[in-house]
Amino acid sequence: MPQYHQLGKIPHKRHTTFKKEDGSIHYEQLFGTIGFDGMSSLMYHLHRPTMVKEVAKSYSVAPKIAEEKNMLSLAMEGFKVPAENDYLESRKTVLVNSDCHIVLASPKHSQTKYFYKNADCDELIFVHKGTGTLKTQLGNIPFGYGDYLLVPRGMIYQMHFDTEDNRLFIVESKRPVYTPKRYRNWFGQLLEHSPFCERDFRRPNELETFDEKGDFTIKVKKQDMMHEYIYASHPFDVVGWDGYNYPYAFSIHDFEPITGRVHQPPPVHQTFETDAFVVCSFVPRLYDYHPESIPAPYNHSNIDSDEVLYYVDGDFMSRNNIEKGNITLHPAGIPHGPHPGATERSIGQTVTEELAVMVDTFKPLMVTEEAMKILIKDYHKSWLD
C-alpha cells in the first residue's frame, strides 16, 4: 500500500551517522522489494541485524499434493482442521500453485519462543476467530474478527493471541500484494470510487524496542524449507523507521460494497490484487434494485481462473447447506452457479448479510493431502435437481 509512514526516532538524512547517547552508532537496514525498484523502508537498529550464531536445523514444509489436475468442484469443512498449540504447526496448506498457497490454521497459543519470517511470500492473514496483536520489527497492530493482516515478505513477526479459540484463513503470495490499481490514481492515492480509503488501513502504532543480546530463534521459510537460525540480538531492536514497506491491517467490515440495479460481477468486490490472483470481500449489502432483478449470481464459466470461496458468516444466498469455515473450489474449465432453488429464493429479496473471502487464481490449484482430510463428499453433484 503506497502510503508513507514513520515511527520512532530517525536521523534527518538517510545513510548518515545516527548516534546513540553513548556516542556509538545505530545500524541502518534497507527493507526493500523488487531489487531497489519496489516499496521500501529504512530501519535503525541498536545492534547489527546480521549476527547469526548458528543455523540449528533445516527441514521441508512442502505441502503433499493429492491431486495435481483437479477438474471437480470441491468443498471442505475448514473448521475440521484441528487446533494446534504451535502457530506454524497449526498452518495446513489445502490448495497450492506456483504463485500462492492457501492455508487454514487454528493456533491455540501465542508465538513466544521464536520469531518467524517468510522469505518467499507476502502473507495475507484473514482473522475469522480470535483477537490479539501482530508484533513485528516495525511495530504492533491489534487484530480481531474480520481483519486482514498484510505481512510483507521478509518481515520478522510474532502472532500473540488473547485466547485459545483462533481461526485463520491465510494466503501466501509469491507476488507482491497491492490494493487494486483501478482504485488508485497515478501516484497511488485511492480514488473516490474506491470501496475503501487510506483512513481504513491500520498501520503499526506502537514500536517496542528491545535492547537484548542472547540466543533468539528465527524460523525462516524459503523454497518450502524451514530454516532455524539463532541470532545474537533481539530482532525487535528497531528504534525508528520510515518508508512505504510495512505490515498493515484492514477490516472486511470497512469494505463499502458497490451495488447496482442488476447483479454486479465479482470484480466489484475486489480488495487486493497481484499479477497472479485477486482477493475479493463479499459483505452485507443491499441487493439489486431493478424491479425484475435476480439478485443471485448467474451461472458462469471459469475459463481462465480457479475460484476459491471461504465462507465467514451469514447466509450465503447462492449456496445450500454452507457452514461457517467452509471452503469451495470451482476450477477453471467447468461452469458453476447458484444451487437449486437459490435463484428463485433470491427474487424479491432486498438485502444479504453474507460475509466471505474469495481468491481467484489465474493458474490451476492443486489439492493437498490436508484438503482431502476435510472434503465434503460429492459436492460436485450438489447442483442436481
Contacts in CASP RR format, 6 or more apart in sequence:
PFRMAT RR
TARGET T0000
AUTHOR 0000-0000-0000
METHOD contacts of the structure
MODEL  1
MPQYHQLGKIPHKRHTTFKKEDGSIHYEQLFGTIGFDGMSSLMYHLHRPT
MVKEVAKSYSVAPKIAEEKNMLSLAMEGFKVPAENDYLESRKTVLVNSDC
HIVLASPKHSQTKYFYKNADCDELIFVHKGTGTLKTQLGNIPFGYGDYLL
VPRGMIYQMHFDTEDNRLFIVESKRPVYTPKRYRNWFGQLLEHSPFCERD
FRRPNELETFDEKGDFTIKVKKQDMMHEYIYASHPFDVVGWDGYNYPYAF
SIHDFEPITGRVHQPPPVHQTFETDAFVVCSFVPRLYDYHPESIPAPYNH
SNIDSDEVLYYVDGDFMSRNNIEKGNITLHPAGIPHGPHPGATERSIGQT
VTEELAVMVDTFKPLMVTEEAMKILIKDYHKSWLD
1 150 0 8 1.000
1 178 0 8 1.000
1 179 0 8 1.000
1 201 0 8 1.000
1 244 0 8 1.000
1 248 0 8 1.000
2 39 0 8 1.000
2 184 0 8 1.000
2 188 0 8 1.000
2 244 0 8 1.000
3 198 0 8 1.000
3 201 0 8 1.000
3 203 0 8 1.000
3 244 0 8 1.000
4 242 0 8 1.000
4 243 0 8 1.000
4 244 0 8 1.000
5 203 0 8 1.000
5 204 0 8 1.000
5 242 0 8 1.000
5 243 0 8 1.000
5 244 0 8 1.000
5 246 0 8 1.000
6 240 0 8 1.000
6 241 0 8 1.000
6 242 0 8 1.000
6 243 0 8 1.000
7 138 0 8 1.000
7 139 0 8 1.000
7 204 0 8 1.000
7 205 0 8 1.000
7 207 0 8 1.000
7 240 0 8 1.000
7 241 0 8 1.000
7 242 0 8 1.000
8 207 0 8 1.000
8 239 0 8 1.000
8 240 0 8 1.000
8 241 0 8 1.000
9 44 0 8 1.000
9 239 0 8 1.000
9 240 0 8 1.000
10 18 0 8 1.000
10 42 0 8 1.000
10 44 0 8 1.000
10 240 0 8 1.000
10 241 0 8 1.000
10 242 0 8 1.000
11 17 0 8 1.000
11 18 0 8 1.000
11 44 0 8 1.000
14 28 0 8 1.000
14 42 0 8 1.000
15 28 0 8 1.000
17 25 0 8 1.000
18 25 0 8 1.000
18 26 0 8 1.000
18 28 0 8 1.000
18 44 0 8 1.000
19 25 0 8 1.000
19 26 0 8 1.000
20 26 0 8 1.000
20 46 0 8 1.000
26 44 0 8 1.000
26 45 0 8 1.000
26 46 0 8 1.000
26 239 0 8 1.000
27 44 0 8 1.000
27 45 0 8 1.000
27 46 0 8 1.000
27 47 0 8 1.000
27 48 0 8 1.000
27 49 0 8 1.000
28 42 0 8 1.000
28 43 0 8 1.000
28 44 0 8 1.000
28 45 0 8 1.000
29 42 0 8 1.000
29 43 0 8 1.000
29 44 0 8 1.000
29 45 0 8 1.000
29 49 0 8 1.000
30 40 0 8 1.000
30 41 0 8 1.000
30 42 0 8 1.000
31 40 0 8 1.000
31 41 0 8 1.000
31 42 0 8 1.000
31 43 0 8 1.000
31 137 0 8 1.000
31 154 0 8 1.000
31 155 0 8 1.000
31 241 0 8 1.000
31 245 0 8 1.000
32 38 0 8 1.000
32 39 0 8 1.000
32 40 0 8 1.000
32 41 0 8 1.000
32 245 0 8 1.000
33 39 0 8 1.000
33 40 0 8 1.000
33 152 0 8 1.000
33 153 0 8 1.000
33 176 0 8 1.000
33 245 0 8 1.000
34 176 0 8 1.000
38 176 0 8 1.000
38 245 0 8 1.000
39 176 0 8 1.000
39 243 0 8 1.000
39 244 0 8 1.000
39 245 0 8 1.000
40 243 0 8 1.000
40 244 0 8 1.000
40 245 0 8 1.000
41 138 0 8 1.000
41 241 0 8 1.000
41 242 0 8 1.000
41 243 0 8 1.000
41 244 0 8 1.000
41 245 0 8 1.000
41 246 0 8 1.000
42 241 0 8 1.000
42 242 0 8 1.000
42 243 0 8 1.000
43 49 0 8 1.000
43 137 0 8 1.000
43 138 0 8 1.000
43 238 0 8 1.000
43 240 0 8 1.000
43 241 0 8 1.000
44 238 0 8 1.000
44 239 0 8 1.000
44 240 0 8 1.000
44 241 0 8 1.000
45 237 0 8 1.000
45 238 0 8 1.000
45 239 0 8 1.000
46 209 0 8 1.000
46 211 0 8 1.000
46 233 0 8 1.000
46 237 0 8 1.000
46 238 0 8 1.000
46 239 0 8 1.000
47 211 0 8 1.000
47 213 0 8 1.000
47 232 0 8 1.000
47 233 0 8 1.000
47 234 0 8 1.000
47 237 0 8 1.000
48 233 0 8 1.000
49 233 0 8 1.000
49 235 0 8 1.000
49 237 0 8 1.000
51 231 0 8 1.000
51 232 0 8 1.000
51 233 0 8 1.000
52 229 0 8 1.000
52 230 0 8 1.000
52 231 0 8 1.000
52 232 0 8 1.000
53 215 0 8 1.000
53 230 0 8 1.000
53 231 0 8 1.000
53 232 0 8 1.000
54 229 0 8 1.000
54 230 0 8 1.000
55 227 0 8 1.000
55 228 0 8 1.000
55 229 0 8 1.000
55 230 0 8 1.000
56 217 0 8 1.000
56 228 0 8 1.000
56 229 0 8 1.000
56 230 0 8 1.000
57 227 0 8 1.000
57 228 0 8 1.000
58 225 0 8 1.000
58 226 0 8 1.000
58 227 0 8 1.000
58 228 0 8 1.000
59 225 0 8 1.000
59 226 0 8 1.000
60 224 0 8 1.000
60 225 0 8 1.000
60 226 0 8 1.000
61 221 0 8 1.000
61 224 0 8 1.000
61 225 0 8 1.000
61 226 0 8 1.000
62 224 0 8 1.000
62 225 0 8 1.000
63 93 0 8 1.000
63 96 0 8 1.000
63 101 0 8 1.000
63 224 0 8 1.000
63 368 0 8 1.000
63 369 0 8 1.000
63 370 0 8 1.000
64 368 0 8 1.000
64 369 0 8 1.000
64 370 0 8 1.000
65 96 0 8 1.000
65 366 0 8 1.000
65 367 0 8 1.000
65 368 0 8 1.000
65 369 0 8 1.000
66 367 0 8 1.000
66 368 0 8 1.000
66 369 0 8 1.000
66 371 0 8 1.000
66 372 0 8 1.000
67 366 0 8 1.000
67 367 0 8 1.000
67 372 0 8 1.000
68 366 0 8 1.000
69 364 0 8 1.000
69 366 0 8 1.000
70 329 0 8 1.000
70 331 0 8 1.000
70 364 0 8 1.000
70 365 0 8 1.000
70 366 0 8 1.000
70 367 0 8 1.000
71 331 0 8 1.000
71 333 0 8 1.000
71 334 0 8 1.000
72 331 0 8 1.000
72 380 0 8 1.000
73 328 0 8 1.000
73 329 0 8 1.000
73 330 0 8 1.000
73 331 0 8 1.000
73 334 0 8 1.000
73 336 0 8 1.000
73 379 0 8 1.000
73 380 0 8 1.000
74 328 0 8 1.000
74 329 0 8 1.000
74 367 0 8 1.000
74 371 0 8 1.000
74 375 0 8 1.000
74 376 0 8 1.000
74 379 0 8 1.000
74 380 0 8 1.000
75 322 0 8 1.000
75 326 0 8 1.000
75 327 0 8 1.000
75 328 0 8 1.000
75 329 0 8 1.000
75 375 0 8 1.000
75 376 0 8 1.000
75 379 0 8 1.000
75 382 0 8 1.000
76 94 0 8 1.000
76 326 0 8 1.000
76 327 0 8 1.000
76 328 0 8 1.000
76 329 0 8 1.000
76 371 0 8 1.000
76 374 0 8 1.000
76 375 0 8 1.000
76 376 0 8 1.000
77 323 0 8 1.000
77 325 0 8 1.000
77 326 0 8 1.000
77 374 0 8 1.000
77 376 0 8 1.000
78 104 0 8 1.000
78 325 0 8 1.000
78 326 0 8 1.000
78 327 0 8 1.000
78 374 0 8 1.000
79 167 0 8 1.000
79 323 0 8 1.000
79 324 0 8 1.000
79 325 0 8 1.000
80 373 0 8 1.000
80 374 0 8 1.000
81 92 0 8 1.000
81 104 0 8 1.000
81 105 0 8 1.000
81 106 0 8 1.000
81 370 0 8 1.000
81 374 0 8 1.000
82 106 0 8 1.000
83 90 0 8 1.000
83 106 0 8 1.000
83 107 0 8 1.000
83 108 0 8 1.000
83 164 0 8 1.000
83 166 0 8 1.000
84 90 0 8 1.000
84 106 0 8 1.000
84 107 0 8 1.000
84 108 0 8 1.000
85 107 0 8 1.000
85 108 0 8 1.000
85 109 0 8 1.000
86 107 0 8 1.000
86 109 0 8 1.000
87 105 0 8 1.000
87 107 0 8 1.000
87 109 0 8 1.000
87 110 0 8 1.000
87 111 0 8 1.000
87 116 0 8 1.000
87 159 0 8 1.000
88 116 0 8 1.000
88 219 0 8 1.000
88 226 0 8 1.000
90 105 0 8 1.000
90 106 0 8 1.000
90 107 0 8 1.000
90 108 0 8 1.000
91 103 0 8 1.000
91 104 0 8 1.000
91 105 0 8 1.000
91 170 0 8 1.000
92 103 0 8 1.000
92 104 0 8 1.000
92 105 0 8 1.000
92 370 0 8 1.000
93 101 0 8 1.000
93 102 0 8 1.000
93 103 0 8 1.000
93 368 0 8 1.000
93 370 0 8 1.000
94 102 0 8 1.000
94 103 0 8 1.000
94 104 0 8 1.000
94 327 0 8 1.000
94 367 0 8 1.000
94 368 0 8 1.000
94 370 0 8 1.000
94 371 0 8 1.000
94 374 0 8 1.000
95 101 0 8 1.000
95 102 0 8 1.000
95 308 0 8 1.000
95 329 0 8 1.000
95 365 0 8 1.000
95 366 0 8 1.000
95 367 0 8 1.000
95 368 0 8 1.000
95 371 0 8 1.000
96 102 0 8 1.000
96 365 0 8 1.000
96 366 0 8 1.000
96 368 0 8 1.000
97 361 0 8 1.000
97 363 0 8 1.000
97 364 0 8 1.000
97 365 0 8 1.000
97 366 0 8 1.000
98 174 0 8 1.000
98 363 0 8 1.000
99 173 0 8 1.000
99 174 0 8 1.000
99 175 0 8 1.000
99 274 0 8 1.000
99 276 0 8 1.000
99 277 0 8 1.000
99 361 0 8 1.000
99 362 0 8 1.000
99 363 0 8 1.000
100 121 0 8 1.000
100 171 0 8 1.000
100 172 0 8 1.000
100 173 0 8 1.000
100 174 0 8 1.000
100 175 0 8 1.000
100 274 0 8 1.000
100 276 0 8 1.000
100 277 0 8 1.000
100 359 0 8 1.000
100 361 0 8 1.000
101 121 0 8 1.000
101 170 0 8 1.000
101 171 0 8 1.000
101 172 0 8 1.000
102 169 0 8 1.000
102 170 0 8 1.000
102 171 0 8 1.000
102 172 0 8 1.000
102 308 0 8 1.000
102 359 0 8 1.000
102 365 0 8 1.000
103 168 0 8 1.000
103 169 0 8 1.000
103 170 0 8 1.000
103 171 0 8 1.000
103 172 0 8 1.000
104 167 0 8 1.000
104 168 0 8 1.000
104 169 0 8 1.000
104 170 0 8 1.000
104 327 0 8 1.000
104 370 0 8 1.000
105 166 0 8 1.000
105 167 0 8 1.000
105 168 0 8 1.000
105 170 0 8 1.000
106 166 0 8 1.000
106 167 0 8 1.000
106 168 0 8 1.000
107 159 0 8 1.000
107 161 0 8 1.000
107 166 0 8 1.000
107 168 0 8 1.000
108 161 0 8 1.000
108 164 0 8 1.000
108 166 0 8 1.000
109 161 0 8 1.000
109 164 0 8 1.000
110 158 0 8 1.000
110 159 0 8 1.000
110 160 0 8 1.000
110 161 0 8 1.000
111 158 0 8 1.000
111 159 0 8 1.000
111 160 0 8 1.000
112 158 0 8 1.000
112 160 0 8 1.000
113 217 0 8 1.000
114 217 0 8 1.000
114 218 0 8 1.000
114 219 0 8 1.000
114 228 0 8 1.000
115 156 0 8 1.000
115 157 0 8 1.000
115 158 0 8 1.000
115 216 0 8 1.000
115 217 0 8 1.000
115 218 0 8 1.000
115 219 0 8 1.000
115 235 0 8 1.000
116 156 0 8 1.000
116 157 0 8 1.000
116 158 0 8 1.000
116 218 0 8 1.000
116 219 0 8 1.000
116 220 0 8 1.000
116 221 0 8 1.000
117 154 0 8 1.000
117 155 0 8 1.000
117 156 0 8 1.000
117 157 0 8 1.000
117 218 0 8 1.000
117 219 0 8 1.000
117 220 0 8 1.000
117 221 0 8 1.000
118 151 0 8 1.000
118 153 0 8 1.000
118 154 0 8 1.000
118 155 0 8 1.000
118 172 0 8 1.000
118 221 0 8 1.000
119 153 0 8 1.000
119 154 0 8 1.000
119 220 0 8 1.000
119 221 0 8 1.000
119 222 0 8 1.000
120 153 0 8 1.000
120 172 0 8 1.000
120 174 0 8 1.000
120 221 0 8 1.000
120 222 0 8 1.000
120 223 0 8 1.000
121 153 0 8 1.000
121 172 0 8 1.000
121 173 0 8 1.000
121 174 0 8 1.000
121 221 0 8 1.000
122 150 0 8 1.000
122 151 0 8 1.000
122 152 0 8 1.000
122 153 0 8 1.000
122 172 0 8 1.000
122 173 0 8 1.000
122 175 0 8 1.000
122 176 0 8 1.000
122 177 0 8 1.000
123 149 0 8 1.000
123 150 0 8 1.000
123 151 0 8 1.000
123 153 0 8 1.000
123 170 0 8 1.000
123 171 0 8 1.000
123 172 0 8 1.000
123 173 0 8 1.000
124 148 0 8 1.000
124 149 0 8 1.000
124 150 0 8 1.000
124 151 0 8 1.000
124 170 0 8 1.000
124 171 0 8 1.000
124 173 0 8 1.000
124 177 0 8 1.000
124 272 0 8 1.000
124 279 0 8 1.000
125 148 0 8 1.000
125 149 0 8 1.000
125 150 0 8 1.000
125 151 0 8 1.000
125 168 0 8 1.000
125 169 0 8 1.000
125 170 0 8 1.000
126 146 0 8 1.000
126 147 0 8 1.000
126 148 0 8 1.000
126 149 0 8 1.000
126 168 0 8 1.000
126 169 0 8 1.000
126 170 0 8 1.000
126 171 0 8 1.000
126 252 0 8 1.000
126 310 0 8 1.000
126 357 0 8 1.000
127 143 0 8 1.000
127 144 0 8 1.000
127 145 0 8 1.000
127 146 0 8 1.000
127 147 0 8 1.000
127 148 0 8 1.000
127 149 0 8 1.000
127 166 0 8 1.000
127 167 0 8 1.000
127 168 0 8 1.000
128 145 0 8 1.000
128 146 0 8 1.000
128 167 0 8 1.000
128 168 0 8 1.000
128 169 0 8 1.000
128 312 0 8 1.000
128 324 0 8 1.000
128 325 0 8 1.000
129 145 0 8 1.000
129 165 0 8 1.000
129 166 0 8 1.000
129 167 0 8 1.000
130 144 0 8 1.000
130 145 0 8 1.000
130 161 0 8 1.000
130 162 0 8 1.000
130 163 0 8 1.000
130 165 0 8 1.000
130 166 0 8 1.000
130 167 0 8 1.000
131 142 0 8 1.000
131 143 0 8 1.000
131 144 0 8 1.000
131 145 0 8 1.000
131 161 0 8 1.000
131 162 0 8 1.000
131 163 0 8 1.000
132 142 0 8 1.000
132 143 0 8 1.000
132 144 0 8 1.000
132 159 0 8 1.000
132 160 0 8 1.000
132 161 0 8 1.000
132 162 0 8 1.000
133 140 0 8 1.000
133 141 0 8 1.000
133 142 0 8 1.000
133 143 0 8 1.000
133 160 0 8 1.000
134 140 0 8 1.000
134 141 0 8 1.000
134 142 0 8 1.000
134 143 0 8 1.000
134 149 0 8 1.000
134 151 0 8 1.000
134 157 0 8 1.000
134 158 0 8 1.000
134 159 0 8 1.000
134 160 0 8 1.000
134 247 0 8 1.000
134 249 0 8 1.000
135 157 0 8 1.000
135 158 0 8 1.000
135 159 0 8 1.000
135 160 0 8 1.000
135 208 0 8 1.000
135 236 0 8 1.000
136 151 0 8 1.000
136 155 0 8 1.000
136 156 0 8 1.000
136 157 0 8 1.000
136 158 0 8 1.000
136 204 0 8 1.000
136 236 0 8 1.000
136 246 0 8 1.000
136 247 0 8 1.000
137 155 0 8 1.000
137 156 0 8 1.000
137 157 0 8 1.000
137 235 0 8 1.000
137 236 0 8 1.000
137 238 0 8 1.000
137 241 0 8 1.000
138 155 0 8 1.000
138 204 0 8 1.000
138 207 0 8 1.000
138 238 0 8 1.000
138 241 0 8 1.000
138 246 0 8 1.000
138 247 0 8 1.000
139 204 0 8 1.000
139 205 0 8 1.000
139 206 0 8 1.000
139 207 0 8 1.000
139 208 0 8 1.000
139 236 0 8 1.000
139 238 0 8 1.000
140 204 0 8 1.000
140 205 0 8 1.000
140 206 0 8 1.000
140 207 0 8 1.000
140 208 0 8 1.000
141 149 0 8 1.000
141 202 0 8 1.000
141 203 0 8 1.000
141 204 0 8 1.000
141 205 0 8 1.000
141 247 0 8 1.000
141 248 0 8 1.000
141 249 0 8 1.000
143 149 0 8 1.000
143 249 0 8 1.000
146 251 0 8 1.000
146 252 0 8 1.000
146 253 0 8 1.000
146 312 0 8 1.000
147 249 0 8 1.000
147 250 0 8 1.000
147 251 0 8 1.000
147 252 0 8 1.000
148 249 0 8 1.000
148 250 0 8 1.000
148 251 0 8 1.000
148 252 0 8 1.000
148 271 0 8 1.000
148 272 0 8 1.000
149 247 0 8 1.000
149 248 0 8 1.000
149 249 0 8 1.000
150 177 0 8 1.000
150 247 0 8 1.000
150 248 0 8 1.000
150 249 0 8 1.000
150 250 0 8 1.000
150 272 0 8 1.000
151 157 0 8 1.000
151 247 0 8 1.000
152 176 0 8 1.000
152 245 0 8 1.000
152 246 0 8 1.000
152 247 0 8 1.000
153 176 0 8 1.000
155 246 0 8 1.000
155 247 0 8 1.000
156 218 0 8 1.000
156 235 0 8 1.000
156 236 0 8 1.000
157 247 0 8 1.000
167 325 0 8 1.000
169 310 0 8 1.000
169 325 0 8 1.000
169 357 0 8 1.000
171 277 0 8 1.000
171 279 0 8 1.000
171 359 0 8 1.000
173 274 0 8 1.000
173 276 0 8 1.000
173 277 0 8 1.000
174 276 0 8 1.000
175 274 0 8 1.000
175 275 0 8 1.000
175 276 0 8 1.000
175 277 0 8 1.000
176 274 0 8 1.000
177 272 0 8 1.000
177 273 0 8 1.000
177 274 0 8 1.000
177 279 0 8 1.000
178 272 0 8 1.000
178 273 0 8 1.000
178 274 0 8 1.000
179 190 0 8 1.000
179 194 0 8 1.000
179 196 0 8 1.000
179 271 0 8 1.000
179 272 0 8 1.000
179 273 0 8 1.000
180 270 0 8 1.000
180 271 0 8 1.000
180 272 0 8 1.000
180 273 0 8 1.000
180 278 0 8 1.000
181 273 0 8 1.000
183 190 0 8 1.000
183 191 0 8 1.000
183 193 0 8 1.000
183 194 0 8 1.000
183 195 0 8 1.000
183 196 0 8 1.000
184 190 0 8 1.000
184 191 0 8 1.000
184 194 0 8 1.000
185 191 0 8 1.000
189 198 0 8 1.000
190 196 0 8 1.000
190 197 0 8 1.000
190 198 0 8 1.000
195 255 0 8 1.000
195 256 0 8 1.000
195 257 0 8 1.000
195 258 0 8 1.000
195 268 0 8 1.000
195 271 0 8 1.000
196 250 0 8 1.000
196 254 0 8 1.000
196 255 0 8 1.000
196 256 0 8 1.000
196 271 0 8 1.000
200 250 0 8 1.000
200 251 0 8 1.000
200 254 0 8 1.000
201 248 0 8 1.000
201 249 0 8 1.000
201 250 0 8 1.000
202 248 0 8 1.000
202 249 0 8 1.000
202 250 0 8 1.000
202 251 0 8 1.000
203 246 0 8 1.000
203 248 0 8 1.000
204 246 0 8 1.000
204 247 0 8 1.000
204 248 0 8 1.000
207 238 0 8 1.000
207 239 0 8 1.000
207 240 0 8 1.000
207 241 0 8 1.000
208 236 0 8 1.000
209 236 0 8 1.000
209 237 0 8 1.000
209 238 0 8 1.000
209 239 0 8 1.000
209 240 0 8 1.000
210 234 0 8 1.000
210 236 0 8 1.000
210 237 0 8 1.000
211 234 0 8 1.000
211 237 0 8 1.000
212 233 0 8 1.000
212 234 0 8 1.000
212 237 0 8 1.000
213 232 0 8 1.000
213 233 0 8 1.000
213 234 0 8 1.000
214 232 0 8 1.000
214 233 0 8 1.000
214 234 0 8 1.000
215 230 0 8 1.000
215 231 0 8 1.000
215 232 0 8 1.000
216 230 0 8 1.000
216 231 0 8 1.000
216 232 0 8 1.000
216 233 0 8 1.000
216 234 0 8 1.000
216 235 0 8 1.000
217 228 0 8 1.000
217 229 0 8 1.000
217 230 0 8 1.000
217 231 0 8 1.000
218 228 0 8 1.000
218 229 0 8 1.000
218 231 0 8 1.000
218 235 0 8 1.000
219 226 0 8 1.000
219 227 0 8 1.000
219 228 0 8 1.000
219 229 0 8 1.000
220 226 0 8 1.000
220 227 0 8 1.000
220 228 0 8 1.000
220 229 0 8 1.000
221 227 0 8 1.000
250 271 0 8 1.000
252 271 0 8 1.000
252 281 0 8 1.000
252 283 0 8 1.000
252 312 0 8 1.000
252 355 0 8 1.000
252 357 0 8 1.000
253 283 0 8 1.000
255 269 0 8 1.000
255 271 0 8 1.000
255 281 0 8 1.000
255 283 0 8 1.000
257 268 0 8 1.000
257 269 0 8 1.000
257 283 0 8 1.000
257 284 0 8 1.000
257 285 0 8 1.000
257 286 0 8 1.000
258 264 0 8 1.000
258 268 0 8 1.000
258 269 0 8 1.000
259 285 0 8 1.000
259 286 0 8 1.000
259 287 0 8 1.000
259 288 0 8 1.000
259 289 0 8 1.000
260 288 0 8 1.000
260 289 0 8 1.000
261 288 0 8 1.000
261 289 0 8 1.000
261 290 0 8 1.000
261 293 0 8 1.000
262 288 0 8 1.000
262 290 0 8 1.000
262 293 0 8 1.000
263 288 0 8 1.000
263 293 0 8 1.000
263 294 0 8 1.000
263 295 0 8 1.000
263 296 0 8 1.000
263 297 0 8 1.000
263 298 0 8 1.000
264 288 0 8 1.000
266 280 0 8 1.000
266 358 0 8 1.000
266 360 0 8 1.000
267 278 0 8 1.000
267 280 0 8 1.000
269 280 0 8 1.000
269 281 0 8 1.000
269 282 0 8 1.000
269 283 0 8 1.000
269 358 0 8 1.000
270 278 0 8 1.000
270 279 0 8 1.000
270 280 0 8 1.000
271 279 0 8 1.000
271 280 0 8 1.000
271 281 0 8 1.000
272 278 0 8 1.000
272 279 0 8 1.000
273 279 0 8 1.000
276 361 0 8 1.000
276 362 0 8 1.000
276 363 0 8 1.000
277 305 0 8 1.000
277 359 0 8 1.000
277 360 0 8 1.000
277 361 0 8 1.000
277 362 0 8 1.000
278 359 0 8 1.000
278 360 0 8 1.000
279 357 0 8 1.000
279 358 0 8 1.000
279 359 0 8 1.000
280 357 0 8 1.000
280 358 0 8 1.000
280 359 0 8 1.000
280 360 0 8 1.000
281 356 0 8 1.000
281 357 0 8 1.000
281 358 0 8 1.000
282 316 0 8 1.000
282 354 0 8 1.000
282 355 0 8 1.000
282 356 0 8 1.000
282 357 0 8 1.000
282 358 0 8 1.000
283 354 0 8 1.000
283 355 0 8 1.000
284 351 0 8 1.000
284 352 0 8 1.000
284 353 0 8 1.000
284 354 0 8 1.000
284 355 0 8 1.000
285 351 0 8 1.000
285 352 0 8 1.000
286 350 0 8 1.000
286 351 0 8 1.000
287 293 0 8 1.000
287 295 0 8 1.000
287 346 0 8 1.000
287 348 0 8 1.000
287 349 0 8 1.000
287 350 0 8 1.000
287 351 0 8 1.000
287 352 0 8 1.000
288 294 0 8 1.000
288 295 0 8 1.000
289 350 0 8 1.000
294 343 0 8 1.000
294 346 0 8 1.000
294 347 0 8 1.000
295 317 0 8 1.000
295 346 0 8 1.000
295 347 0 8 1.000
295 348 0 8 1.000
295 349 0 8 1.000
295 352 0 8 1.000
296 317 0 8 1.000
296 318 0 8 1.000
296 338 0 8 1.000
296 342 0 8 1.000
296 343 0 8 1.000
296 345 0 8 1.000
296 346 0 8 1.000
297 318 0 8 1.000
297 337 0 8 1.000
297 338 0 8 1.000
298 337 0 8 1.000
299 335 0 8 1.000
299 336 0 8 1.000
299 337 0 8 1.000
299 338 0 8 1.000
300 335 0 8 1.000
300 336 0 8 1.000
300 337 0 8 1.000
301 333 0 8 1.000
301 334 0 8 1.000
301 335 0 8 1.000
302 330 0 8 1.000
302 331 0 8 1.000
302 332 0 8 1.000
302 333 0 8 1.000
302 334 0 8 1.000
302 335 0 8 1.000
302 336 0 8 1.000
303 332 0 8 1.000
303 333 0 8 1.000
304 332 0 8 1.000
304 362 0 8 1.000
305 332 0 8 1.000
305 360 0 8 1.000
305 361 0 8 1.000
305 362 0 8 1.000
306 329 0 8 1.000
306 330 0 8 1.000
306 331 0 8 1.000
306 332 0 8 1.000
306 360 0 8 1.000
306 361 0 8 1.000
306 363 0 8 1.000
306 364 0 8 1.000
306 365 0 8 1.000
307 328 0 8 1.000
307 329 0 8 1.000
307 330 0 8 1.000
307 331 0 8 1.000
307 336 0 8 1.000
307 358 0 8 1.000
307 359 0 8 1.000
307 360 0 8 1.000
308 327 0 8 1.000
308 328 0 8 1.000
308 329 0 8 1.000
308 358 0 8 1.000
308 359 0 8 1.000
308 360 0 8 1.000
308 361 0 8 1.000
308 365 0 8 1.000
309 327 0 8 1.000
309 328 0 8 1.000
309 330 0 8 1.000
309 356 0 8 1.000
309 357 0 8 1.000
309 358 0 8 1.000
310 325 0 8 1.000
310 326 0 8 1.000
310 327 0 8 1.000
310 356 0 8 1.000
310 357 0 8 1.000
310 358 0 8 1.000
310 359 0 8 1.000
311 319 0 8 1.000
311 322 0 8 1.000
311 323 0 8 1.000
311 324 0 8 1.000
311 325 0 8 1.000
311 326 0 8 1.000
311 327 0 8 1.000
311 328 0 8 1.000
311 355 0 8 1.000
311 356 0 8 1.000
312 324 0 8 1.000
312 325 0 8 1.000
312 355 0 8 1.000
312 356 0 8 1.000
312 357 0 8 1.000
313 324 0 8 1.000
313 353 0 8 1.000
313 354 0 8 1.000
313 355 0 8 1.000
314 324 0 8 1.000
314 353 0 8 1.000
314 354 0 8 1.000
314 355 0 8 1.000
315 352 0 8 1.000
315 353 0 8 1.000
315 354 0 8 1.000
316 322 0 8 1.000
316 354 0 8 1.000
316 356 0 8 1.000
317 342 0 8 1.000
317 345 0 8 1.000
317 346 0 8 1.000
317 349 0 8 1.000
317 352 0 8 1.000
317 354 0 8 1.000
318 337 0 8 1.000
318 338 0 8 1.000
318 339 0 8 1.000
318 342 0 8 1.000
318 346 0 8 1.000
319 328 0 8 1.000
319 338 0 8 1.000
319 339 0 8 1.000
319 342 0 8 1.000
320 339 0 8 1.000
320 340 0 8 1.000
320 341 0 8 1.000
320 342 0 8 1.000
320 382 0 8 1.000
321 382 0 8 1.000
322 328 0 8 1.000
326 376 0 8 1.000
328 379 0 8 1.000
329 365 0 8 1.000
329 367 0 8 1.000
330 336 0 8 1.000
331 364 0 8 1.000
331 365 0 8 1.000
332 364 0 8 1.000
336 383 0 8 1.000
337 383 0 8 1.000
338 346 0 8 1.000
339 382 0 8 1.000
339 383 0 8 1.000
340 383 0 8 1.000
340 384 0 8 1.000
340 385 0 8 1.000
END
